[in-house]
Amino acid sequence: MTRFTHAIVRRPCRALTEGISSGLYPGKPDYELALRQHDAYISALRKCGVTVDILPADERYPDSCFVEDPAVLTGKCAIITNPGAPSRNGEKDEILSAVRKYYPEDRIEKIRFPGTLEGGDVMMTEDHFYVGRSERTNEEGIRQFREILRKYGMDCTEVPLTEVLHLKTGVNYLGDHTLLVSGEFSDKPVFSDFRKVAVPEEEAYGANCIRVNGTVIVPEGYPSVLSSIRALGYPVLTVDTSEFRKLDGGLSCLSLRF
């Protein structure tokens, strides 16, 4: 499993309350509570041994705290995406300066129009990637992404989505050839060779966990998910993400880990 040394996060802005929401988890985010939850999230990352680069809030982009979407950071290159949500597309330009701190210019690639790609649709399993074809990530975006990966000796597999916003909404890699899966991902043939840990429908949001240097960070309030991960022998930290859930955002969305 890849060991992370750094993470990039962006502070929630006051405009967070106007972020994109499917309405699946009703209510407007409480900004002050979101800040406290973000603090706890940063603390959890630091407990996992990573240095956290905290970017300032950007009021132009209500969803900009979901910093995972405008970039994909690998051990060999950085890929600036081209977010498919029009209100978020400009975030790709704002993440660039942070990425340049860690990657030389000749290792920074870009997804270009008419391709679209969001990082929430990209799941890394060691040096292979699974990419969800969704409302936010299109076929051309995936084609460009694959071309970039192959340039660096990596590759990806496309995964068509039918029910969820992003790939990692419902499937996440825990390392050790193990996936946490919910809903439509429970029986997708593309994941047949993995050991799968099923998440019950009533805890579907809890499928969005992240493993950081051996520890799995789990959203608070999902006891079956927590129990299953502990049964695998992983150390666990929990973080409340209730205010980000109202915008369909989860643990993986809130950071770039590399």
Rosetta blueprint (number, residue, H / E / L):
1 M L
2 T L
3 R L
4 F L
5 T L
6 H E
7 A E
8 I E
9 V E
10 R E
11 R L
12 P L
13 C L
14 R H
15 A H
16 L H
17 T H
18 E H
19 G L
20 I L
21 S L
22 S L
23 G L
24 L L
25 Y L
26 P L
27 G L
28 K L
29 P L
30 D L
31 Y H
32 E H
33 L H
34 A H
35 L H
36 R H
37 Q H
38 H H
39 D H
40 A H
41 Y H
42 I H
43 S H
44 A H
45 L H
46 R H
47 K H
48 C L
49 G L
50 V L
51 T E
52 V E
53 D E
54 I E
55 L E
56 P L
57 A L
58 D L
59 E L
60 R L
61 Y L
62 P L
63 D L
64 S L
65 C L
66 F L
67 V L
68 E L
69 D L
70 P L
71 A E
72 V E
73 L E
74 T L
75 G L
76 K L
77 C L
78 A E
79 I E
80 I E
81 T L
82 N E
83 P L
84 G L
85 A L
86 P H
87 S H
88 R H
89 N L
90 G L
91 E H
92 K H
93 D H
94 E H
95 I H
96 L H
97 S H
98 A H
99 V H
100 R H
101 K L
102 Y L
103 Y L
104 P L
105 E H
106 D H
107 R H
108 I E
109 E E
110 K E
111 I L
112 R L
113 F L
114 P L
115 G L
116 T L
117 L E
118 E L
119 G H
120 G H
121 D H
122 V E
123 M E
124 M E
125 T E
126 E L
127 D L
128 H E
129 F E
130 Y E
131 V E
132 G E
133 R E
134 S L
135 E L
136 R L
137 T L
138 N L
139 E H
140 E H
141 G H
142 I H
143 R H
144 Q H
145 F H
146 R H
147 E H
148 I H
149 L H
150 R H
151 K H
152 Y L
153 G L
154 M L
155 D E
156 C E
157 T E
158 E E
159 V E
160 P E
161 L L
162 T L
163 E L
164 V L
165 L L
166 H L
167 L H
168 K H
169 T H
170 G H
171 V E
172 N E
173 Y E
174 L E
175 G E
176 D L
177 H L
178 T E
179 L E
180 L E
181 V E
182 S L
183 G H
184 E H
185 F H
186 S L
187 D L
188 K L
189 P H
190 V H
191 F H
192 S L
193 D L
194 F L
195 R E
196 K E
197 V E
198 A E
199 V L
200 P L
201 E H
202 E H
203 E H
204 A H
205 Y H
206 G H
207 A H
208 N L
209 C L
210 I E
211 R E
212 V E
213 N L
214 G L
215 T E
216 V E
217 I E
218 V E
219 P E
220 E L
221 G L
222 Y L
223 P H
224 S H
225 V H
226 L H
227 S H
228 S H
229 I H
230 R H
231 A H
232 L L
233 G L
234 Y L
235 P L
236 V E
237 L E
238 T E
239 V E
240 D L
241 T L
242 S H
243 E H
244 F H
245 R H
246 K L
247 L L
248 D L
249 G L
250 G L
251 L L
252 S H
253 C H
254 L H
255 S L
256 L E
257 R E
258 F L
